[in-house]
Amino acid sequence: MSTTEFEARLRAALHPVEPPEDFAVRLERGLVELHEMATDELEAWELSAMRDPRNWARPAAAAVVGTSAGAALFVLRARARHRRRRAQSANVLDLAERTVRELADEARRLLPGGD
């Protein structure tokens, strides 16, 4: 295989692929479902059952999954609104203020009792 042939194959393999149009919607829906299932799992556990370390695996896994899904959802929603905020902002300081305000609002929505 020559160098030019290798470069052509590498270029073809690394060609960007556009995700489906509904990918962001499906991803957000899946993250919301994971977050809700993890929250339900944690709410269902009794504190008295936590005395035995053998019972810690499910709540620990639910906490990790719920936290990860919540963080990914937080980033996904913040990133989706970034272009709009940038277009509405007059300068960098205004963009930073809008971003911080938007992140705080999103955190309140995701945290329990934030609605």
N, C-alpha and C positions, 0 to 999 in steps of 0.2 A: 504494500500500500504506500503510495507516494504521499509526500507532505501536503500537496494541494488537495488530494483526494481525502486525506484525513481531516484537513481544515473544512472542506465542504460538508463532510458528514457531521463534524462537530457543530458547524453553523446550523445545519438542518435540525440536529437534535436539540439545540438550545434556542430554537425559534420560539418566541413568546406565544402562548396560547391564551385566548380570551376566555374567561369563565362564562358559564351560562348567565343570561340576564337575571334570572331569579335566584342566583346563587346567594347573594347577600341576604335576601329575605329568608331563604331556607336555613342559612347559617344562623341568623338571628333567632328564628323560631326554634331551632334545635338547642341553642344555648339557653333560651328562656325555659324550655322544657327541662333541660338538665338541672338548671338552677332551682326550679320549682320542685322537682323530684328529690333533690338533695335536701332542700328545706323541709319537705314533708317527712323524709326519712329521719331527719334530726328531731323534728317535733314529736315523732311517734315514740322515741326512746324515753324510757323511764329512768330517772336519775338513780333509783335504787338498783337497777340492773347494771349500772356502771361500776359497781364495787368489784365485780369480777373482771379481771383484765382480758379474759377470753371474749368478752362482749364489746371490746373497744374497737374492733376492726371495722364493723359496718359504720358506726358514727364517724370514725376517723376518715374512712373512704368518702362518706357523704360530705364531710367538711371540706376535704380536698377537692372533690368534684364541684361542689357548690361554689367554693371560692374561685376556682379556676374558670368556671363558666361565667360567674359574675364579673370577673376581671376582663375576660375576653369580650363579653357583652358591652362592658363599659368602654373598652378601647374601640370596638367596632362602631358603636353609636357616636362616640366622640369624633372618630375619623370621618364618618359619613357627613357630619355637620361642618367639618373644617372648611370646605370650599365656600359654603354659604357665608360663614363667619368672615372669611378672608375678603370676600366680595363686598360685604357690608361695612368693613372696617376702614376707617380713614387713615390710620397709621399703625405702626407696630404695637404701640402701647394700647391702643384701642382693641386690636386683635387679641393681645394677651389678656386684657380685662374680660372680653367676651368669652374667650376660651376658658378662663378660670370660673366664670359664672356658669357656663354651660356644664363644665365638669362637676361643679358642686350640685347643680340641679340633677344631673344624671346619677350622682352618688346617692342623693336623697331618694330618688325613685327606686334604686336597687336595694337599698338597705331595708331591713324589716321595719315595718311601720312608717315607711317614708312616703307613702301615697297620700 
